[in-house]
Amino acid sequence: MDEQNRLSEEDLERVRSVTSSGYNSTERKPFRGLVLLAVLWVVIAILGGVSWLIGKNAGYL
């Protein structure tokens, strides 16, 4: 970048005050991978059971 395209100290101070104000920040819970794995396992088990019942009723099993 050129020296002409850089921000002045006043503009930099405004940018820092906006980014550190916390206006756009959100509080998030920590990621829990094991809970996601358990939910996916339950959904897949239910879908597998439904497909097994459909196959059993249709005479394929």
C-alpha positions in Angstrom: 0.0 0.0 0.0 1.1 3.6 -0.5 1.5 6.1 2.2 -1.4 8.0 0.6 -3.9 5.2 1.1 -3.3 4.6 4.8 -5.6 5.9 7.5 -4.8 8.9 9.6 -4.4 8.5 13.3 -7.8 10.0 13.9 -9.4 7.5 11.6 -7.5 4.7 13.1 -8.7 5.7 16.6 -12.3 5.7 15.3 -11.9 2.3 13.8 -10.4 0.9 17.1 -13.2 2.4 19.2 -15.9 0.8 16.9 -14.3 -2.6 16.8 -13.7 -2.7 20.6 -17.1 -1.4 21.5 -18.7 -4.9 21.5 -21.8 -3.8 19.5 -21.5 -6.6 17.0 -20.2 -9.3 19.4 -22.4 -12.1 20.6 -22.0 -14.3 23.5 -21.8 -18.0 22.4 -21.8 -21.3 24.2 -18.7 -23.5 23.7 -18.9 -26.1 20.9 -19.8 -29.5 22.2 -18.9 -32.1 19.6 -20.0 -35.1 21.6 -23.5 -33.8 21.9 -23.6 -33.2 18.1 -22.4 -36.8 17.6 -25.0 -38.2 19.9 -27.8 -36.3 18.2 -26.7 -37.4 14.8 -26.4 -41.0 16.0 -30.0 -40.9 17.3 -31.4 -39.4 14.1 -29.6 -42.0 12.0 -30.8 -44.8 14.3 -34.4 -43.6 14.0 -34.2 -43.3 10.2 -32.7 -46.8 10.0 -35.5 -48.2 12.2 -38.2 -46.5 10.0 -36.6 -47.9 6.9 -36.3 -51.4 8.5 -40.1 -51.2 9.3 -41.0 -50.2 5.8 -38.9 -53.0 4.4 -40.4 -55.5 6.7 -44.0 -54.4 5.9 -43.3 -54.4 2.2 -42.0 -58.0 2.3 -38.4 -57.2 1.4 -37.0 -58.4 4.7 
